[in-house]
């Protein structure tokens, strides 16, 4: 026997393999609550428009609420032969209330039904992701405030460049993740249109009120074109794109943590409960959480690429190919949710080795640029000339195995007679850090102020 929900014109049972490839219930079951909500809004609208009787609508809704309870209590049986969550729910509703259940599908199709379910799901999950990003920002800001004057080396090309504060480094990610958050917030505006009532692709001849069902589901309005409503998946692409960018940003932070906890850097420590051991090397404490966050970025980007490839050749309106949109979407959302939660507990736990960070910042002639700036200000010479002088100073110090702070006035005079003792006295590591007062600069004063500003902003 073929699927009794649509099998009227078929005379033989669906092949087992076709049934298997056609079924989506193994993953779209997670849309159950949204499907029930959409059906309730649709049925109420049908009753208000006198398309079905109020008594029938009440009967259908009571049955749907009973199904909701079964699902929440893990008593609902999902059947692969019923293909998807829509048919599983409608079939069970028929068992509960009888043939009147068939009126629920009046003036709609699974095409507009699934498009509505996914938009409801995205609205819910995007808001959850926004909260998780905000939680991570809070912990980054708090850690930055606790380390507003903790000095560490800043890098370019993974080579020591200039000294910065650890708090400044952490706040850079607060800014980065804030743009991720804004992208998700912006996408919610484009999600705020409802496909329900577009039916299969052409709309319907029933006198429905799509504005009524849209409002009941929390949308501002229905989608204006029925073809677009059932076939567009750009909101999934946008969500996956936003998830991919976020996962890349998480991966970059994870990579830095992996470097920082290594023996070569030893900038930070993680608690035992956030690291793992080796089956063969007793001494190991591996940052597996950060490493898996780093690797999941590839998985999320792969999900985006999957949907790009699914969509690129599809004509309007609906094709069964669109069933392949949900697995990559769900997987990417699950991966990013987990990554955000793990990164948040890592940031909350992480403790800097302040002395090691400070000593590392004094390596690599990190204050060379600042000495060049001092020469420009004190000798009134062009920066390019100053750059050349300091380059010779660095070469001189390197040959003598000294850092720049260890050079005295005699060393400087040997290189350039214009350099005075007053100028040399200004070459102080701490002074240089505290002088980075330009807007967005790394001075402890700036970092303290910015961290407090972010914490106030995030706790509203």
C-alpha positions as CSV (number, residue, x, y, z in Angstrom):
1,X,0.0,0.0,0.0
2,X,1.3,3.5,-0.9
3,X,1.2,6.5,1.5
4,X,-2.5,7.0,2.2
5,X,-2.1,10.8,2.7
6,X,-1.4,11.3,-1.0
7,X,-1.7,7.9,-2.7
8,X,-5.1,8.2,-4.4
9,X,-3.9,7.9,-7.9
10,X,-1.2,5.3,-7.2
11,X,-1.9,1.6,-7.6
12,X,1.3,0.1,-6.1
13,X,3.4,0.5,-3.0
14,X,6.4,2.9,-3.0
15,X,9.7,1.1,-3.4
16,X,11.5,0.7,-0.1
17,X,14.6,2.7,-1.4
18,X,12.4,5.5,-2.8
19,X,10.6,5.6,0.5
20,X,13.9,5.8,2.3
21,X,15.4,8.6,0.2
22,X,12.1,10.5,0.2
23,X,11.6,10.5,4.0
24,X,12.8,13.5,6.0
25,X,11.3,12.6,9.4
26,X,14.7,11.5,10.8
27,X,15.7,15.1,10.8
28,X,12.6,17.4,10.4
29,X,11.1,16.0,13.6
30,X,12.6,18.9,15.4
31,X,10.2,21.2,13.6
32,X,7.2,19.5,15.3
33,X,6.3,22.3,17.7
34,X,6.6,24.9,14.9
35,X,4.4,22.7,12.6
36,X,1.8,22.5,15.3
37,X,1.8,26.2,15.9
38,X,1.5,26.8,12.2
39,X,-1.4,24.4,11.9
40,X,-3.2,26.0,14.8
41,X,-2.9,29.5,13.3
42,X,-4.0,28.2,9.9
43,X,-7.0,26.4,11.3
44,X,-8.1,29.4,13.4
45,X,-7.9,31.5,10.2
46,X,-9.9,29.0,8.2
47,X,-12.6,29.2,10.9
48,X,-12.6,33.0,11.1
49,X,-13.0,33.1,7.3
50,X,-15.9,30.6,7.5
51,X,-14.0,28.0,5.4
52,X,-14.4,25.4,8.1
53,X,-16.8,25.4,11.1
54,X,-15.7,26.8,14.4
55,X,-16.6,23.5,16.0
56,X,-14.3,21.7,13.6
57,X,-11.5,24.1,14.3
58,X,-11.8,23.6,18.0
59,X,-11.7,19.8,17.5
60,X,-8.6,20.0,15.4
61,X,-6.8,22.3,17.8
62,X,-7.6,20.1,20.8
63,X,-6.2,17.1,18.8
64,X,-3.1,19.1,17.9
65,X,-2.5,20.0,21.5
66,X,-2.8,16.3,22.5
67,X,-0.1,15.5,19.9
68,X,2.1,18.3,21.3
69,X,1.8,16.7,24.7
70,X,2.7,13.3,23.3
71,X,5.8,14.7,21.6
72,X,6.9,16.6,24.7
73,X,6.5,13.5,26.8
74,X,8.4,11.4,24.2
75,X,5.3,9.2,23.5
76,X,4.8,10.1,19.9
77,X,5.7,7.5,17.2
78,X,7.4,8.8,14.2
79,X,6.8,6.7,11.1
80,X,9.2,6.7,8.1
81,X,6.4,5.6,5.7
82,X,4.7,9.0,6.4
83,X,7.8,10.8,5.1
84,X,7.8,14.0,7.1
85,X,6.7,15.8,10.3
86,X,3.7,17.2,8.6
87,X,2.2,13.9,7.6
88,X,3.2,12.2,10.8
89,X,1.2,14.9,12.8
90,X,-1.8,14.8,10.4
91,X,-1.9,11.0,10.4
92,X,-1.9,10.9,14.2
93,X,-4.5,13.7,14.3
94,X,-6.8,11.5,12.1
95,X,-6.3,8.7,14.6
96,X,-7.4,11.0,17.5
97,X,-10.3,12.9,16.0
98,X,-11.2,11.1,12.8
99,X,-11.9,12.4,9.2
100,X,-12.3,16.0,10.3
101,X,-8.5,16.1,10.6
102,X,-8.4,16.2,6.8
103,X,-9.9,19.7,6.9
104,X,-6.7,21.0,8.5
105,X,-4.9,21.0,5.2
106,X,-7.5,23.1,3.3
107,X,-5.9,26.0,1.4
108,X,-2.4,25.0,2.1
109,X,0.4,22.7,0.9
110,X,3.4,21.0,2.5
111,X,5.3,23.6,0.4
112,X,4.1,26.6,2.3
113,X,3.9,24.6,5.4
114,X,7.6,23.7,5.6
115,X,8.6,27.2,4.5
116,X,6.7,28.5,7.5
117,X,8.0,25.9,9.9
118,X,11.6,26.7,8.9
119,X,11.1,30.5,9.3
120,X,9.6,30.0,12.8
121,X,12.5,27.7,13.7
122,X,15.1,30.2,12.4
123,X,13.5,33.0,14.3
124,X,13.7,31.0,17.5
125,X,17.2,29.6,17.0
126,X,18.7,32.9,15.8
127,X,17.5,34.6,19.0
128,X,19.1,31.8,21.0
129,X,22.4,32.3,19.2
130,X,22.2,36.1,19.8
131,X,21.9,35.3,23.6
132,X,24.9,33.0,23.4
133,X,27.0,35.5,21.6
134,X,26.0,38.1,24.2
135,X,27.0,35.7,27.0
136,X,30.4,35.2,25.4
137,X,30.9,39.0,25.0
138,X,30.1,39.5,28.7
139,X,32.8,37.0,29.8
140,X,35.3,38.4,27.4
141,X,34.6,41.9,28.7
142,X,34.9,40.8,32.3
143,X,38.1,39.0,31.7
144,X,39.4,42.1,29.8
145,X,38.5,44.3,32.8
146,X,40.4,41.9,35.1
147,X,43.4,42.2,32.8
148,X,43.2,45.8,31.7
149,X,46.9,46.4,32.5
150,X,48.2,42.8,31.9
151,X,50.9,43.3,29.2
152,X,51.5,40.8,26.4
153,X,53.0,40.9,23.0
154,X,50.9,41.8,20.0
155,X,51.7,40.0,16.8
156,X,51.8,40.5,13.1
157,X,52.8,37.6,10.8
158,X,52.9,35.7,14.2
159,X,56.0,37.7,14.9
160,X,56.2,39.9,18.0
161,X,55.2,43.4,16.8
162,X,54.3,45.8,19.6
163,X,53.3,45.4,23.3
164,X,49.6,45.5,24.0
165,X,47.4,44.6,27.0
166,X,45.7,41.3,27.3
167,X,42.4,43.1,28.0
168,X,42.8,45.0,24.7
169,X,43.3,41.7,22.9
170,X,40.1,40.2,24.5
171,X,38.1,43.3,23.7
172,X,39.0,43.0,20.0
173,X,36.9,39.8,20.0
174,X,34.1,41.5,21.8
175,X,33.9,43.9,18.9
176,X,34.3,41.1,16.4
177,X,31.5,39.0,17.9
178,X,29.3,42.1,18.2
179,X,29.3,42.4,14.4
180,X,28.3,38.7,14.2
181,X,25.4,39.5,16.6
182,X,24.4,42.5,14.5
183,X,24.3,40.4,11.3
184,X,21.9,37.9,13.0
185,X,19.7,40.8,14.3
186,X,19.6,42.3,10.9
187,X,18.6,38.9,9.3
188,X,15.5,38.8,11.6
189,X,14.0,41.6,9.7
190,X,14.0,39.6,6.5
191,X,12.6,36.6,8.3
192,X,9.6,38.6,9.4
193,X,7.3,37.6,6.5
194,X,5.0,34.5,6.5
195,X,4.8,32.0,3.6
196,X,1.6,30.3,5.0
197,X,-1.3,30.4,2.6
198,X,0.8,30.5,-0.5
199,X,-0.2,26.8,-1.0
200,X,1.7,24.7,-3.5
201,X,2.9,27.7,-5.6
202,X,-0.1,29.7,-7.0
203,X,-2.0,30.8,-3.9
204,X,-5.6,29.5,-3.4
205,X,-9.1,30.2,-4.5
206,X,-10.4,29.8,-0.9
207,X,-11.2,33.2,0.7
208,X,-8.4,33.0,3.2
209,X,-6.9,35.9,5.2
210,X,-3.1,35.5,5.1
211,X,-2.6,38.6,7.2
212,X,-4.6,37.0,10.0
213,X,-2.5,33.8,10.1
214,X,0.7,35.7,9.7
215,X,-0.2,37.9,12.7
216,X,-1.1,34.9,14.8
217,X,2.4,33.4,14.2
218,X,4.2,36.6,15.1
219,X,5.0,37.7,11.5
220,X,4.5,41.3,10.5
221,X,3.0,40.4,7.1
222,X,2.6,37.5,4.6
223,X,5.1,37.0,1.8
224,X,3.8,38.9,-1.3
225,X,4.5,36.4,-4.0
226,X,3.3,32.8,-3.7
227,X,6.1,31.4,-5.9
228,X,8.7,33.2,-3.9
229,X,7.1,32.0,-0.6
230,X,7.4,28.3,-1.3
231,X,10.7,28.2,-3.2
232,X,13.0,30.8,-1.7
233,X,15.7,29.6,0.6
234,X,17.9,32.7,0.7
235,X,17.1,33.1,4.4
236,X,18.7,29.8,5.0
237,X,21.7,30.8,3.0
238,X,21.9,34.1,4.9
239,X,21.7,32.2,8.2
240,X,24.4,29.7,7.2
241,X,26.6,32.6,5.9
242,X,26.2,34.3,9.3
243,X,26.9,31.0,11.1
244,X,30.0,30.5,8.9
245,X,31.4,34.0,9.7
246,X,30.7,33.5,13.4
247,X,32.4,30.0,13.3
248,X,35.5,31.4,11.6
249,X,35.7,34.1,14.3
250,X,35.4,31.5,17.0
251,X,38.0,29.4,15.2
252,X,40.5,32.3,15.2
253,X,40.0,32.8,19.0
254,X,40.3,29.1,19.5
255,X,43.6,29.0,17.5
256,X,45.0,31.7,19.7
257,X,44.1,29.9,22.9
258,X,45.7,26.7,21.5
259,X,48.9,28.7,20.9
260,X,48.7,30.4,24.3
261,X,48.4,27.2,26.3
262,X,51.3,25.5,24.4
263,X,54.6,25.0,26.2
264,X,56.2,27.3,23.6
265,X,54.0,30.3,24.6
266,X,52.7,29.3,28.1
267,X,50.7,32.6,28.2
268,X,47.6,31.1,29.8
269,X,46.4,28.2,31.9
270,X,43.2,26.1,31.6
271,X,41.7,24.1,34.4
272,X,41.9,20.3,34.3
273,X,38.2,20.0,33.7
274,X,38.6,21.9,30.4
275,X,41.5,19.9,29.1
276,X,42.0,16.2,28.2
277,X,44.8,13.7,28.6
278,X,46.6,11.3,26.3
279,X,46.2,7.6,26.2
280,X,50.0,7.2,26.0
281,X,51.7,10.4,27.3
282,X,50.9,10.9,31.0
283,X,52.1,14.5,31.0
284,X,49.7,15.8,28.4
285,X,46.9,18.4,29.0
286,X,45.3,19.0,25.6
287,X,43.0,21.9,24.7
288,X,40.6,19.7,22.9
289,X,37.6,22.0,23.3
290,X,39.4,24.8,21.5
291,X,40.7,22.4,18.8
292,X,37.1,21.1,18.1
293,X,35.8,24.7,17.9
294,X,38.5,25.3,15.4
295,X,37.5,22.2,13.3
296,X,33.8,22.8,13.5
297,X,34.3,26.0,11.4
298,X,35.0,23.8,8.4
299,X,31.9,21.8,9.1
300,X,29.7,24.9,9.2
301,X,31.3,26.4,6.0
302,X,30.6,23.0,4.4
303,X,27.0,23.3,5.3
304,X,26.8,26.7,3.6
305,X,28.5,25.3,0.5
306,X,26.1,22.3,0.4
307,X,23.1,24.6,0.3
308,X,24.7,26.8,-2.3
309,X,25.1,23.8,-4.6
310,X,21.6,22.5,-3.9
311,X,20.0,25.8,-4.9
312,X,22.2,26.9,-7.8
313,X,20.3,25.1,-10.5
314,X,16.8,24.9,-9.2
315,X,13.9,26.5,-11.2
316,X,10.9,27.9,-9.4
317,X,8.9,26.8,-7.6
318,X,9.3,23.8,-5.3
319,X,11.5,20.8,-6.0
320,X,12.2,17.9,-3.7
321,X,15.9,19.0,-3.7
322,X,14.8,21.6,-1.2
323,X,14.4,18.8,1.4
324,X,18.2,18.8,1.5
325,X,18.2,22.3,3.0
326,X,17.5,21.2,6.6
327,X,20.2,18.7,7.5
328,X,23.1,21.2,6.8
329,X,21.1,24.0,8.5
330,X,20.4,21.9,11.7
331,X,24.0,20.6,11.8
332,X,25.5,24.1,11.5
333,X,23.2,25.5,14.2
334,X,24.0,22.7,16.5
335,X,27.8,23.1,15.9
336,X,27.8,26.8,16.5
337,X,25.6,26.6,19.6
338,X,27.9,24.1,21.1
339,X,31.0,26.0,20.0
340,X,29.7,29.2,21.6
341,X,28.9,27.5,24.9
342,X,32.3,25.8,25.1
343,X,34.2,29.0,24.2
344,X,32.3,30.8,26.9
345,X,33.4,28.4,29.7
346,X,36.9,28.5,28.3
347,X,37.1,32.3,28.5
348,X,35.6,32.3,32.0
349,X,38.2,29.8,33.2
350,X,41.3,31.0,31.4
351,X,44.0,32.5,33.6
352,X,47.0,34.5,32.2
353,X,50.6,33.8,33.2
354,X,51.3,37.5,33.6
355,X,55.0,37.4,34.2
356,X,55.6,35.2,31.2
357,X,53.4,37.4,29.0
358,X,55.4,40.5,30.1
359,X,58.8,38.9,29.4
360,X,57.6,37.8,26.0
361,X,56.4,41.3,25.2
362,X,60.0,42.6,25.9
363,X,61.4,40.2,23.3
364,X,61.6,40.8,19.6
365,X,62.4,44.5,20.0
366,X,58.7,45.2,20.4
367,X,59.1,48.9,21.3
368,X,61.1,49.7,18.2
369,X,58.1,51.5,16.5
370,X,57.5,53.5,19.7
371,X,61.2,54.6,19.8
372,X,60.8,55.7,16.2
373,X,57.8,57.8,17.2
374,X,59.8,59.3,20.1
375,X,62.6,60.3,17.7
376,X,60.1,62.0,15.4
377,X,58.6,64.0,18.2
378,X,61.8,64.9,19.9
379,X,64.1,65.5,16.9
380,X,61.5,66.8,14.5
381,X,62.6,64.4,11.8
382,X,60.5,62.6,9.2
383,X,59.2,59.1,10.3
384,X,61.1,57.4,7.4
385,X,64.4,58.8,8.7
386,X,63.5,57.8,12.2
387,X,62.5,54.3,11.0
388,X,66.0,53.9,9.5
389,X,67.8,55.1,12.6
390,X,65.8,52.7,14.8
391,X,66.5,49.9,12.4
392,X,70.2,50.4,13.0
393,X,69.6,50.6,16.7
394,X,67.8,47.2,16.6
395,X,70.7,45.7,14.6
396,X,73.1,47.1,17.1
397,X,71.2,45.6,20.1
398,X,70.7,42.3,18.4
399,X,74.4,41.9,17.7
400,X,75.1,42.5,21.4
401,X,72.2,40.3,22.6
402,X,70.5,43.1,24.4
403,X,66.9,44.3,24.3
404,X,66.2,48.0,23.5
405,X,65.5,49.0,27.2
406,X,69.0,47.8,28.1
407,X,70.8,50.2,25.8
408,X,72.3,53.3,27.5
409,X,73.0,56.8,26.3
410,X,76.5,55.8,25.1
411,X,75.0,53.1,22.9
412,X,72.5,55.5,21.3
413,X,75.2,58.3,20.9
414,X,77.3,55.8,19.0
415,X,74.5,55.4,16.5
416,X,73.2,59.0,16.3
417,X,74.7,62.0,18.1
418,X,71.3,63.9,18.2
419,X,69.9,61.4,20.8
420,X,70.0,62.9,24.3
421,X,69.7,61.5,27.8
422,X,66.3,63.0,28.1
423,X,65.2,61.2,25.1
424,X,66.6,57.9,26.3
425,X,64.8,58.3,29.6
426,X,61.5,58.3,27.7
427,X,62.2,54.9,26.3
428,X,60.4,53.1,29.1
429,X,58.3,50.0,28.5
430,X,55.6,50.9,30.9
431,X,55.4,54.5,29.7
432,X,55.1,53.4,26.1
433,X,52.1,51.1,26.9
434,X,50.4,53.9,28.9
435,X,50.9,56.4,26.2
436,X,48.7,54.5,23.7
437,X,45.8,56.8,24.4
438,X,44.5,57.3,20.9
439,X,40.9,56.2,20.4
440,X,40.8,52.4,20.3
441,X,44.4,52.2,21.6
442,X,45.8,49.6,23.9
443,X,46.6,51.8,27.0
444,X,45.3,50.3,30.3
445,X,43.3,53.5,30.8
446,X,41.4,52.9,27.5
447,X,40.9,49.2,28.1
448,X,39.5,49.8,31.6
449,X,37.1,52.3,30.2
450,X,36.0,50.2,27.2
451,X,35.6,47.0,29.3
452,X,33.3,48.8,31.7
453,X,31.4,50.4,28.8
454,X,30.8,46.9,27.2
455,X,29.7,45.3,30.5
456,X,27.2,48.1,31.1
457,X,26.0,47.8,27.5
458,X,25.7,44.0,27.6
459,X,23.9,43.9,31.0
460,X,21.1,46.1,29.9
